[in-house]
């Protein structure tokens, strides 16, 4: 019984261990890793609509939308989408492929 508990005590902390030589992910930019702007639709007098591919699938964004908790679409411009954090993070731009 003791050997089993000792093995469990040693194995459990190793399951979630991270590599100490890798830098911690930036909480301000990591939510948008892999997001790529694929197209923008804008008609005169109306808000733009952006089509973005993400690792989880496709997302349609429009100004004011909140695709992730704590983040809001601030602006859709030619070639990028500006994401504004509600607190603590600098704005993040989602760019098209190769930019």
Buried (B, 14 or more C-beta within 10 A) or exposed (E): EEEEEEEEEEEEEEEEEEEEEEEEEEEBEEBBEEBBBEEBEEEEEEEBBBBBBBEEEEBEBBBEBEBEEBBBBBBBEEEBBBBBBEEEBEEBBBEBEEE
